[in-house]
């Protein structure tokens, strides 16, 4: 028996296609062990079915360090990335 792994990612939605029921998202990459600080993975863009969205996250605080932008959520985000 093969166990199927479920991966969970955080992402920013840039477009919602109401007719197709799809979101265009750019994925975030976790940056700390606490799971509340993320950075945008600009090359990782995909269309995701609305029904595959598990949770709408609260608006994060933006932290700018030089030319890098980090997304700081008030609570840990339960992600399981590859």
Secondary structure as the mmCIF struct_conf table of DSSP 4:
data_model
#
loop_
_struct_conf.conf_type_id
_struct_conf.id
_struct_conf.beg_label_comp_id
_struct_conf.beg_label_asym_id
_struct_conf.beg_label_seq_id
_struct_conf.end_label_comp_id
_struct_conf.end_label_asym_id
_struct_conf.end_label_seq_id
HELX_LH_PP_P HELX_LH_PP_P1 UNK A 2 UNK A 5
STRN STRN1 UNK A 8 UNK A 8
STRN STRN2 UNK A 11 UNK A 17
TURN_TY1_P TURN_TY1_P1 UNK A 18 UNK A 21
STRN STRN3 UNK A 22 UNK A 30
BEND BEND1 UNK A 32 UNK A 32
TURN_TY1_P TURN_TY1_P2 UNK A 33 UNK A 34
BEND BEND2 UNK A 35 UNK A 35
STRN STRN4 UNK A 37 UNK A 49
HELX_RH_3T_P HELX_RH_3T_P1 UNK A 50 UNK A 52
HELX_LH_PP_P HELX_LH_PP_P2 UNK A 56 UNK A 60
STRN STRN5 UNK A 61 UNK A 65
TURN_TY1_P TURN_TY1_P3 UNK A 66 UNK A 67
STRN STRN6 UNK A 68 UNK A 72
BEND BEND3 UNK A 74 UNK A 75
STRN STRN7 UNK A 80 UNK A 80
#
